[in-house]
Amino acid sequence: MHLVAQSLDFALSHRPEIVVALRQHIALSAAAIAAASAICLPLGVAASRRPWGRSVITAVNAVRVIPSLALLAFVLPWLGLGFTSALIALIVLACPPILVNTDIAFRGVDQYAIEAARAMGMSDAQILLRVQTPLALPVVFSGLRLASIEVVASATLATLIGAGGLGDIIMAGLELEQPAELLVGSLLAALLAVAAAAAFSAGERLAVARS
Amino acid sequence: MSASPPEIRFDDVVKTFGGAARAAVNGVTLSIPGGTFAVILGPSGCGKTTLLKTVNRLIEPSSGFIFVGGVDTASVDPVRLRRGMGYVIQNVGLFPHMTVSENIATVPRLVGQDDAQIRRRVDELIDVVHLPPAEYRERRPRALSGGQQQRVGLARALAADPPILLMDEPFGAVDAIERTHLQDEVAALHAQRARTVLFVTHDVDEAFRLADLLIVMRDGRVEQSAPPLAMLARPATAFVSDLIGADDVVRRLRAIHVSAALEPAGETDAADEPSVDSHASLGDALSLLLDGAARLAVRDGADLRGVITVAGILRAARRGATAS
């Protein structure tokens, strides 16, 4: 109870810093997810339709084994400290789950439904929009959800290259040996990850209901 | 849509898939007159499905031409070509994210019919394929049995009232009783509104039940093309004879409809003459003739449709054979 009281006390007394860190964290994560989606959703659809798709997916899956901390260390020499470096590292991190799930989602659409749609005189664009996309949405969204959790969690490391975020609070807590501060930072990061996942689940329900 | 259904003509059609040693379809020249119910029969791998798919250009032939109503299909936009052809496949391919009525409404929506018109047409079609509209309209495909799904698939294919219907083993995954019902319904649909139907199957009984014109394929070629009765009387090759079981004539005659050997009744119409229903098979008719009747009246309720005689059956058998 002692720790909880201390944490609450810390949170209330450091509200401005916490809000800044939270904002930075959200901005960084949202930008990374948005950029990764913009790149990987179309790429994933394209990969699912072409023979080279498989090799791209295999290559991207190989990138996945690189830990997020190593990624940050990787971009540092080229881009230096700050927001851009952290953003790029997080985009690289977010891409594989989005790309892989999009590819799998579109490959998984019942080929006979597609054949029937084509035979009924739907154009390629109509098949993509009216048949493939609605059927692929759930798996695409689960990729987005996965990516958002990874990004929000890994964005806590952005503090190491001076990009701020909730990592600032966590690191300060570690250095100053303040468990309450550490707990507040970690808890907020965890809540943010859950919120991001929930947001994508809600988005999925909405999209599936409307399609 | 009152124009008569178009002829489908294949002119030396060859299809070789990339990497395949031999052609899947190897020089098919064939004419299917407008309004004919043509059944392509053959073992798996004989090229029957490939040939079917060249008609709506899901597969483009490597060489040769396909004419529909005299027009070279290669010169027509495939999307437009396909709108005039219903397509029913064994795996049905219903859209799982749409309700039954949305599935059926696909083509009418594509061509931009208005909502009231579409709704009327959907109800009409659900009724045509014998599903109660009120109960089934809003269901999803996965809530239906295999046979019901195929009924919806058939309704969807008929939605824009296409003059051509392409069917690829449509009842292959349906249980035997339901299959017989569906065959009867497809035959009844054809009797109501003649379309040019191209129906692929490996089921000999099904082929004999449905075909006006039977096309036997083997190794990418047409082995014989003739009306069922004629093919039964004169199979062109030993392969055809074995495939259709030509030595079991009685069984096959049970599948062929009396109309295959129907002749005009003339002016005599004795009410006490022995008669058969117009839905009867030639097998039924033959049993009665063998019982000693000189001829049988074929009646549809009170209407006299024509007569069946042994000589007439033989004539019909010879008539088609010379045409092949």
Interface residues (C-beta under 8 A of the other chain):
Chain A: D110 Y112 A113 I114 E115 A116 A117 R118 A119 M120 G121 M122 S123 Q126 V131 P134 L135 V208 S211
Chain B: N56 L58 V79 R80 L81 R82 R83 M85 Y87 I89 N91 V92 G93 L94 F95 P96 H97 T106 V107 L110 G153 R156 L166
